[in-house]
Amino acid sequence: MALPILAGAAGTAAVAAYLNAKYHIVHDLKNPRGGLSPSQEVVDYLTQRVMAKRVLTFHVIEDHALHNWPNHPFLIFEGKTWTYRQFYDCTVRVANWLMNDLGVEVGEMVAIDGGNSAEYYMLWFALDAIGAKISFLNWNLTGAGLVHCIKLCESRFVIADTDVRSNLEPCVDELSTANVKIHYYSPDFFASLKDQTTIPPSRYEDITIDSIRSLLYTSGTTGLPKGVIFSTGRELVTGYSTAKYLQLTPNDRMYTCMPLYHGAAHGLCTSPMIHAGGTIVLGRKFSHKTFWPEVALSKANIIQYVGELCRYLLNGPPNEYERKHCVNMAWGNGMRPDVWEPFRERFGIPVINELYAATDGMGATFNRNCGPFTANCIGLRGLLWHWRYGNEEVRVRMDVDTEDIMRDANGFAIRCGVNEPGQVLHRVDPALVDAVPGYYKNDKATVDRRISDVFQKGDLWFKSGDMQRVDADGRVFFADRLGDTFRWKSENVSTNEVSDMMGKHSQIAETNVYGVLVPGYDGRAGAASIVLADGVTLETMDFKGLAKYVREVLPGYAVPLFLRVTPALEYTGTLKMQKGKLKKEGIDLDAVSNEDRFYWLPPGAEAYVPYERKDWEALKNRTVRLT
């Protein structure tokens, strides 16, 4: 009887494996809420912190420094290591300076400005420790954008690294009229502080989890930056739950060179590593030259990525340390499909852990990828998830020209079918609307992210602004930002999907696809700003071969009709592509602000050819018609 029983067991195991692969059962069980709301374990943890009146991330550092593992490395930065106790002592000295010399009050908003450094962390957690709110300024900001953010948070102080003095000094007069004082810090200044007095409980014991803890700013690519509110509870939940999802331990070391003012390094590296009692390996900024040496020499086993960082590394020259490392996981968001497997193979990193989330958004998706089946997707939505949460997160059809939700004859939204891109909406409980992400002192922008009467009268939903699709196997793919998808020949064109295919061409290093207005045409025609691969020049670029390639791999309506060859693409501080300027300048050469070279595919042409002012005039006069 043993053989039939074993055979039956093997058959059952095979069926179970098949069902798990098809319906992502184990994934759904491990991530029961799929990023939509905290698990009971997280709620219990939050409750315990509230009852103890220790709801700050600083308190987690303090627990490690004074009780759990004081001598364990907390931070490695440019060759120097701080244990939890050493970092805690430094932070307390900075906290006493803030309280006693500057007079920072409980609940006061303080703006900080500076690049990645150990001192930035000390300032961050010293403000946290004394119950102040923190406005994390983008250290790249200058002029009107910088002044706007400082005035928005109504801070009495800007505490800034001496490295960003040149950004702030031109704004001194305007800030002075708003009664804002600038204080600069440096490693030497913080090292000179001596007061080690324990921080009194009165500074934090009355702080609630729904209080504002910090402001993180949007990139400002479509206007002045908006301050996204992070509550004390959200700060704790994000750090604790991410540490649990990643199964972080004190033995883990995560490397990040992402800016600390941004939600990625803030909530997906710093906070989780603190909750796990692990070690943060901090890079001052991204650099091909320093990335792999810092990773390898620090013995980091996790690296964080955002946006195009992985493409930068992949396009970069060989580095002697690029495989002499301990990294077993890359964790982040924005890994593009044409980079995914080449990145894994070149650098020998077995796990790519991709997520989708937004500082000013709701919900998240996760994909711990080790093989080909779930490669390139941002998350999984399995059978159990759809049964339980399928009406909490939906994707709806969009009119990409007007950016309005498409509605049926009854006036209600139309859900997307399998593999059909649509905007992601998350259901909002009207009783908990105050917990939905919002913008500081900008009620209009906050309310604009919400929409009602979507599937029935009176319902309330949160608009993500992102287009996704879910295939028949429950794999979730990012399609595009809503404002980036464009319509041409009555078809929707995903800029990301076109970029992915063009990025596979051997003579192209980087691609940024966008839509341009053409006189006399509905919608937008496809355009691509490209950087040529190393060793390729305009003279050696095979423009005929490129035209043949894109026509083979893309549907006709998605083929870029215009090329803008540029020495380098423009990125945000977190390595996300900038499209606004490209779309604004379009294909009117008189509106172009630099020396980029333009090419186009005229009707019937076999190759991209130089695009000149006479061609723009022909398009305006309609003597040439695009096909």
Secondary structure, DSSP 4 states (H G I P E B T S, - for coil): -HHHHHHHHHHHHHHHHHHHHHH-HHHHHHSTTTTSS--HHHHHHHHHHHHHT--SHHHHHHHIIIII-TTSEEEEETTEEEEHHHHHHHHHHHHHHIIIII-PPTT-EEEEE--S-HHHHHHHHHHHHTT-EEEE--TT--HHHHHHHHHHTT-SEEEEEGGGHHHHGGGHHHHHHTT-EEEEE-HHHHHH----PPPPGGGTTT--TTSEEEEEE---TTSS--EEEEEHHHHHHHHHHHHHHHT--TT-EEEE-S-TTSHHHIIIIIHHHHHHT-EEEE-SS--HHHHHHHHHHHT-SEEEEETTHHHHHHHSPP-TTSSSS---EEEEE---HHHHHHHHHHHT--EEEEEE--TT----EEEEE-SSTTTT-SEE--HHHHHHHTTTEEEE-EETTTTEEPB-TTS-B-B--TT--EEEEEE--GGGGGGS--BTT-HHHHHHTEEE-SSSTT-EEEEEEEEEEE-TTSEEEEEEETTT-EEETTEEE-HHHHHHHHTTSTTEEEEEEEEE--TT-SS-EEEEEEEEPTT--TTT--HHHHHHHHHHHS-GGGS-SEEEE-SS--B-TTS-B--HHHHHHTT-GGG--S--EEEE--TT-SS-EE--HHHHHHHHHTSS---
